[in-house]
Amino acid sequence: MKKLALSLLVVSGLFSSAAFADLNYGIEAGMRSQSGDTDVTGGSTDSQTAMQVGMFGIMPISGAWNIRTGLLYTQRPLTEKISGIENKIDMNYVDIPFNIMYKFEEYAGVYLGVNLAINMDKKCSAAGCTVSDVTSPLIPLVVGAAFKFSPNFGVNVYFESASGKVVSVNNHDLKNYRAVGANLLLTFD
């Protein structure tokens, strides 16, 4: 709970700064397809569909350059299969994006950066399955594009990649998480 409160404090401080009077902000919600790898020989993983929801803000820096940040609730599930046993691992994070965005027009832009992903909870669906040693904060690289198709509605599409170990399950690692997603945007600028 302390992590969530600190995250809210940081983001609200960024959004309320007088230096960012031209802030564009809104809410977003959508689906993502999460995948990853296991380090067990003969093991495999299956992609999972998850959701992401939260708020975002776009603050101008200079000309077409902007900072894109926010506060997002992100699910990062993965199903692992080893010797016929299926473990569904669910992990939920609060993400704080730190992205540099280049706007081609007021209604379209691309961005690149990282998310500071703080793990809020973790669980495994199979009996005897233990989830431990979660990487938190997880810092995935994110590249994406946001487009408005009307004055207050749009879409955000992105690719996310977190290299290295993400979590240990039954004393082995899940690693190299990747996701593609699309969120609908409701803007209030």
KEVEXLUM-960629 format. One record per residue (C-alpha): residue number from 1; x, z, y. Coordinates in nm, 4 decimals, always signed. Layout:
N
+-----+----------+----------+----------+
| pos |       c1 |       c3 |       c2 |
+-----+----------+----------+----------+
| NUM |        X |        Z |        Y |
...
+-----+----------+----------+----------+
This chain:
189
+-----+----------+----------+----------+
| pos |       c1 |       c3 |       c2 |
+-----+----------+----------+----------+
|   1 |  +0.0000 |  +0.0000 |  +0.0000 |
|   2 |  +0.2930 |  +0.0712 |  +0.2324 |
|   3 |  +0.4199 |  -0.2832 |  +0.1760 |
|   4 |  +0.0837 |  -0.4315 |  +0.2746 |
|   5 |  +0.0596 |  -0.2127 |  +0.5872 |
|   6 |  +0.4114 |  -0.3118 |  +0.6946 |
|   7 |  +0.3311 |  -0.6807 |  +0.6357 |
|   8 |  +0.0161 |  -0.6560 |  +0.8484 |
|   9 |  +0.2085 |  -0.4801 |  +1.1261 |
|  10 |  +0.4817 |  -0.7480 |  +1.1381 |
|  11 |  +0.2380 |  -1.0398 |  +1.1429 |
|  12 |  -0.0002 |  -0.8823 |  +1.3941 |
|  13 |  +0.2999 |  -0.8146 |  +1.6198 |
|  14 |  +0.3988 |  -1.1810 |  +1.6014 |
|  15 |  +0.0437 |  -1.2996 |  +1.6705 |
|  16 |  -0.0161 |  -1.0656 |  +1.9654 |
|  17 |  +0.3069 |  -1.1407 |  +2.1522 |
|  18 |  +0.2463 |  -1.2532 |  +2.5101 |
|  19 |  +0.5276 |  -1.5079 |  +2.4697 |
|  20 |  +0.3061 |  -1.7045 |  +2.2316 |
|  21 |  +0.0076 |  -1.7674 |  +2.4564 |
|  22 |  -0.0334 |  -2.1200 |  +2.3124 |
|  23 |  -0.0742 |  -1.9899 |  +1.9582 |
|  24 |  -0.2850 |  -2.1984 |  +1.7207 |
|  25 |  -0.4284 |  -1.9877 |  +1.4416 |
|  26 |  -0.6846 |  -1.9864 |  +1.1659 |
|  27 |  -0.7657 |  -1.9004 |  +0.8083 |
|  28 |  -0.6883 |  -2.0940 |  +0.4926 |
|  29 |  -0.8021 |  -2.0800 |  +0.1314 |
|  30 |  -0.7347 |  -2.3008 |  -0.1651 |
|  31 |  -0.6020 |  -2.3602 |  -0.5130 |
|  32 |  -0.2514 |  -2.3968 |  -0.6509 |
|  33 |  -0.1010 |  -2.5013 |  -0.9824 |
|  34 |  +0.1728 |  -2.2581 |  -1.0862 |
|  35 |  +0.4442 |  -2.3399 |  -1.3425 |
|  36 |  +0.7728 |  -2.1890 |  -1.4562 |
|  37 |  +1.0256 |  -2.1581 |  -1.7383 |
|  38 |  +1.1129 |  -1.9022 |  -2.0054 |
|  39 |  +1.4642 |  -1.8198 |  -2.1245 |
|  40 |  +1.3518 |  -1.7756 |  -2.4887 |
|  41 |  +1.4773 |  -2.0488 |  -2.7247 |
|  42 |  +1.1733 |  -2.2227 |  -2.8737 |
|  43 |  +0.9400 |  -2.0619 |  -2.6192 |
|  44 |  +0.7289 |  -2.2557 |  -2.3728 |
|  45 |  +0.5121 |  -2.1987 |  -2.0683 |
|  46 |  +0.1798 |  -2.3452 |  -1.9552 |
|  47 |  +0.0863 |  -2.4077 |  -1.5936 |
|  48 |  -0.1928 |  -2.1962 |  -1.4515 |
|  49 |  -0.4398 |  -2.2548 |  -1.1704 |
|  50 |  -0.4434 |  -1.9811 |  -0.9089 |
|  51 |  -0.5668 |  -1.9192 |  -0.5562 |
|  52 |  -0.4200 |  -1.8521 |  -0.2155 |
|  53 |  -0.6098 |  -1.7147 |  +0.0845 |
|  54 |  -0.5087 |  -1.5738 |  +0.4216 |
|  55 |  -0.4444 |  -1.6350 |  +0.7870 |
|  56 |  -0.1842 |  -1.8466 |  +0.9626 |
|  57 |  -0.0480 |  -1.8979 |  +1.3115 |
|  58 |  +0.1486 |  -2.1824 |  +1.4669 |
|  59 |  +0.3622 |  -2.0860 |  +1.7672 |
|  60 |  +0.5266 |  -2.3518 |  +1.9879 |
|  61 |  +0.9055 |  -2.3383 |  +2.0315 |
|  62 |  +0.9973 |  -2.6569 |  +2.2185 |
|  63 |  +0.8149 |  -2.9883 |  +2.2371 |
|  64 |  +0.6904 |  -3.0822 |  +1.8897 |
|  65 |  +0.8807 |  -2.7952 |  +1.7188 |
|  66 |  +0.6824 |  -2.4878 |  +1.6125 |
|  67 |  +0.7074 |  -2.1748 |  +1.4004 |
|  68 |  +0.4420 |  -2.1486 |  +1.1280 |
|  69 |  +0.3795 |  -1.7984 |  +0.9920 |
|  70 |  +0.0930 |  -1.5857 |  +0.8652 |
|  71 |  -0.0175 |  -1.3480 |  +0.5946 |
|  72 |  -0.1350 |  -1.4868 |  +0.2593 |
|  73 |  -0.2613 |  -1.3344 |  -0.0644 |
|  74 |  -0.1045 |  -1.5492 |  -0.3386 |
|  75 |  -0.1562 |  -1.5439 |  -0.7147 |
|  76 |  +0.1420 |  -1.6478 |  -0.9324 |
|  77 |  +0.0204 |  -1.6462 |  -1.2967 |
|  78 |  +0.1929 |  -1.8078 |  -1.5937 |
|  79 |  +0.1139 |  -1.8307 |  -1.9653 |
|  80 |  +0.4052 |  -1.7975 |  -2.2060 |
|  81 |  +0.3979 |  -1.8982 |  -2.5742 |
|  82 |  +0.6551 |  -1.7586 |  -2.8174 |
|  83 |  +0.6216 |  -1.7893 |  -3.1975 |
|  84 |  +0.2467 |  -1.8489 |  -3.1751 |
|  85 |  +0.1875 |  -1.5479 |  -2.9467 |
|  86 |  +0.0406 |  -1.6225 |  -2.6046 |
|  87 |  +0.1105 |  -1.3886 |  -2.3114 |
|  88 |  -0.0750 |  -1.4465 |  -1.9836 |
|  89 |  +0.1232 |  -1.2874 |  -1.7025 |
|  90 |  -0.0618 |  -1.2264 |  -1.3740 |
|  91 |  +0.1293 |  -1.1385 |  -1.0586 |
|  92 |  -0.0206 |  -1.1066 |  -0.7122 |
|  93 |  +0.1791 |  -1.1189 |  -0.3904 |
|  94 |  +0.1385 |  -1.0864 |  -0.0170 |
|  95 |  +0.3329 |  -1.3767 |  +0.1376 |
|  96 |  +0.4655 |  -1.3936 |  +0.4918 |
|  97 |  +0.5667 |  -1.7555 |  +0.5636 |
|  98 |  +0.8641 |  -1.8290 |  +0.7910 |
|  99 |  +0.8491 |  -2.2058 |  +0.8427 |
| 100 |  +0.9702 |  -2.4527 |  +1.1021 |
| 101 |  +0.6979 |  -2.7089 |  +1.1714 |
| 102 |  +0.7288 |  -3.0470 |  +1.3395 |
| 103 |  +0.3967 |  -3.1745 |  +1.4783 |
| 104 |  +0.3668 |  -3.5529 |  +1.5019 |
| 105 |  +0.0378 |  -3.5090 |  +1.6826 |
| 106 |  -0.1780 |  -3.2113 |  +1.7713 |
| 107 |  -0.3630 |  -3.2614 |  +1.4419 |
| 108 |  -0.0720 |  -3.3362 |  +1.2016 |
| 109 |  +0.2630 |  -3.1856 |  +1.1152 |
| 110 |  +0.5163 |  -3.1174 |  +0.8411 |
| 111 |  +0.6995 |  -2.7916 |  +0.7752 |
| 112 |  +0.9902 |  -2.6441 |  +0.5815 |
| 113 |  +1.0918 |  -2.2836 |  +0.5279 |
| 114 |  +1.0556 |  -1.9829 |  +0.3038 |
| 115 |  +0.7933 |  -1.7252 |  +0.2183 |
| 116 |  +0.8745 |  -1.3563 |  +0.2011 |
| 117 |  +0.6620 |  -1.2738 |  -0.1073 |
| 118 |  +0.6044 |  -0.9032 |  -0.1728 |
| 119 |  +0.4699 |  -0.8178 |  -0.5196 |
| 120 |  +0.1503 |  -0.6128 |  -0.5085 |
| 121 |  +0.0644 |  -0.5915 |  -0.8798 |
| 122 |  +0.1541 |  -0.7292 |  -1.2201 |
| 123 |  -0.0003 |  -0.7308 |  -1.5664 |
| 124 |  +0.0135 |  -0.9009 |  -1.9039 |
| 125 |  -0.2972 |  -0.9799 |  -2.1108 |
| 126 |  -0.1517 |  -0.9454 |  -2.4638 |
| 127 |  -0.1352 |  -0.6152 |  -2.6513 |
| 128 |  +0.2160 |  -0.4703 |  -2.6486 |
| 129 |  +0.3252 |  -0.6979 |  -2.3646 |
| 130 |  +0.5236 |  -0.5240 |  -2.0906 |
| 131 |  +0.6010 |  -0.6681 |  -1.7491 |
| 132 |  +0.9018 |  -0.5216 |  -1.5705 |
| 133 |  +1.1791 |  -0.5993 |  -1.3268 |
| 134 |  +0.9670 |  -0.8135 |  -1.0905 |
| 135 |  +1.1709 |  -0.9854 |  -0.8201 |
| 136 |  +1.0276 |  -0.8537 |  -0.4944 |
| 137 |  +1.0654 |  -0.9773 |  -0.2377 |
| 138 |  +1.0575 |  -1.3199 |  -0.3938 |
| 139 |  +1.1768 |  -1.5834 |  -0.1453 |
| 140 |  +1.0497 |  -1.9285 |  -0.2480 |
| 141 |  +1.1399 |  -2.2432 |  -0.0570 |
| 142 |  +0.8282 |  -2.4166 |  +0.0797 |
| 143 |  +0.7769 |  -2.7702 |  +0.2076 |
| 144 |  +0.4362 |  -2.8896 |  +0.3231 |
| 145 |  +0.2129 |  -3.0803 |  +0.5592 |
| 146 |  -0.0975 |  -2.9785 |  +0.7518 |
| 147 |  -0.3589 |  -3.2200 |  +0.8861 |
| 148 |  -0.6831 |  -3.1738 |  +1.0768 |
| 149 |  -0.9681 |  -3.4107 |  +0.9971 |
| 150 |  -1.1923 |  -3.2612 |  +1.2684 |
| 151 |  -1.1245 |  -3.0289 |  +1.5645 |
| 152 |  -1.1560 |  -2.7081 |  +1.3585 |
| 153 |  -1.1131 |  -2.8198 |  +0.9963 |
| 154 |  -0.8146 |  -2.9461 |  +0.8049 |
| 155 |  -0.6030 |  -2.9281 |  +0.4933 |
| 156 |  -0.2611 |  -2.7838 |  +0.4123 |
| 157 |  -0.0725 |  -2.9286 |  +0.1125 |
| 158 |  +0.2548 |  -2.7764 |  -0.0063 |
| 159 |  +0.5222 |  -2.7507 |  -0.2750 |
| 160 |  +0.6891 |  -2.4167 |  -0.3458 |
| 161 |  +0.9994 |  -2.3453 |  -0.5544 |
| 162 |  +1.1522 |  -2.0072 |  -0.6449 |
| 163 |  +1.4792 |  -2.0545 |  -0.8347 |
| 164 |  +1.6198 |  -1.7898 |  -1.0644 |
| 165 |  +1.4547 |  -1.4961 |  -1.2406 |
| 166 |  +1.1073 |  -1.3984 |  -1.1217 |
| 167 |  +1.0023 |  -1.1351 |  -1.3789 |
| 168 |  +1.1029 |  -0.9821 |  -1.7135 |
| 169 |  +0.8430 |  -0.9848 |  -1.9931 |
| 170 |  +0.9191 |  -0.8015 |  -2.3194 |
| 171 |  +1.2924 |  -0.7922 |  -2.2327 |
| 172 |  +1.3343 |  -1.1634 |  -2.1495 |
| 173 |  +1.2970 |  -1.3543 |  -1.8245 |
| 174 |  +1.0502 |  -1.5950 |  -1.6700 |
| 175 |  +1.2260 |  -1.8037 |  -1.4070 |
| 176 |  +1.2199 |  -2.1064 |  -1.1785 |
| 177 |  +0.8604 |  -2.0750 |  -1.0598 |
| 178 |  +0.7141 |  -2.3871 |  -0.8942 |
| 179 |  +0.3752 |  -2.4540 |  -0.7432 |
| 180 |  +0.1811 |  -2.7292 |  -0.5708 |
| 181 |  -0.1247 |  -2.6399 |  -0.3730 |
| 182 |  -0.3901 |  -2.7481 |  -0.1279 |
| 183 |  -0.5704 |  -2.5156 |  +0.1118 |
| 184 |  -0.8637 |  -2.5885 |  +0.3399 |
| 185 |  -0.8009 |  -2.4794 |  +0.6995 |
| 186 |  -1.0433 |  -2.3361 |  +0.9531 |
| 187 |  -0.8734 |  -2.3218 |  +1.2927 |
| 188 |  -0.9660 |  -2.1264 |  +1.6058 |
| 189 |  -0.7432 |  -2.2929 |  +1.8695 |
+-----+----------+----------+----------+
